[in-house]
Amino acid sequence: MPIDVEQDNRPGWWMKRLFFQLTDPRWRRRLWKLHNYYARSPPLPEGAEAAREAFEA
């Protein structure tokens, strides 16, 4: 029996919706950025390359 993905708020519909969200490149970049903040590895501020060590500290 196939999974119904057309009927709103059914498990198959949610699976399809989440699949398309997770495969969207913009959404994945945002999730990756949030993950990096959570893992205490946020992006470094833009600036001079000579100051990289100070920013990392």
One Martini backbone bead per residue (centre of mass of N, CA, C, O) as a GRO file, in nm:
protein
   57
    1MET     BB    1   0.093   0.038   0.026
    2PRO     BB    2   0.082   0.358  -0.029
    3ILE     BB    3   0.178   0.674   0.048
    4ASP     BB    4   0.005   0.957   0.143
    5VAL     BB    5   0.097   1.298   0.012
    6GLU     BB    6  -0.178   1.481  -0.036
    7GLN     BB    7  -0.283   1.476   0.248
    8ASP     BB    8  -0.323   1.673   0.495
    9ASN     BB    9  -0.157   1.594   0.794
   10ARG     BB   10  -0.007   1.348   0.709
   11PRO     BB   11   0.266   1.158   0.726
   12GLY     BB   12   0.339   1.183   0.420
   13TRP     BB   13   0.321   1.491   0.401
   14TRP     BB   14   0.546   1.552   0.608
   15MET     BB   15   0.771   1.399   0.469
   16LYS     BB   16   0.771   1.569   0.211
   17ARG     BB   17   0.814   1.846   0.340
   18LEU     BB   18   1.084   1.783   0.489
   19PHE     BB   19   1.246   1.696   0.247
   20PHE     BB   20   1.234   1.976   0.097
   21GLN     BB   21   1.364   2.137   0.323
   22LEU     BB   22   1.638   1.968   0.353
   23THR     BB   23   1.709   2.016   0.028
   24ASP     BB   24   1.736   2.312   0.074
   25PRO     BB   25   2.004   2.516   0.057
   26ARG     BB   26   1.916   2.749   0.240
   27TRP     BB   27   1.827   2.575   0.485
   28ARG     BB   28   2.099   2.426   0.524
   29ARG     BB   29   2.268   2.676   0.589
   30ARG     BB   30   2.110   2.754   0.841
   31LEU     BB   31   2.147   2.490   0.998
   32TRP     BB   32   2.457   2.498   0.997
   33LYS     BB   33   2.486   2.764   1.150
   34LEU     BB   34   2.333   2.672   1.405
   35HIS     BB   35   2.518   2.435   1.466
   36ASN     BB   36   2.778   2.599   1.508
   37TYR     BB   37   2.676   2.754   1.750
   38TYR     BB   38   2.614   2.505   1.926
   39ALA     BB   39   2.929   2.399   1.887
   40ARG     BB   40   3.114   2.653   1.930
   41SER     BB   41   3.147   2.751   1.590
   42PRO     BB   42   3.147   3.031   1.485
   43PRO     BB   43   3.179   3.269   1.281
   44LEU     BB   44   3.404   3.477   1.182
   45PRO     BB   45   3.498   3.776   1.162
   46GLU     BB   46   3.551   4.021   0.959
   47GLY     BB   47   3.899   4.067   0.846
   48ALA     BB   48   4.202   4.041   0.927
   49GLU     BB   49   4.424   3.782   0.898
   50ALA     BB   50   4.612   3.863   1.144
   51ALA     BB   51   4.348   3.830   1.354
   52ARG     BB   52   4.261   3.528   1.373
   53GLU     BB   53   4.374   3.437   1.649
   54ALA     BB   54   4.210   3.636   1.819
   55PHE     BB   55   3.930   3.536   1.731
   56GLU     BB   56   3.965   3.235   1.822
   57ALA     BB   57   4.016   3.315   2.129
   0.00000   0.00000   0.00000
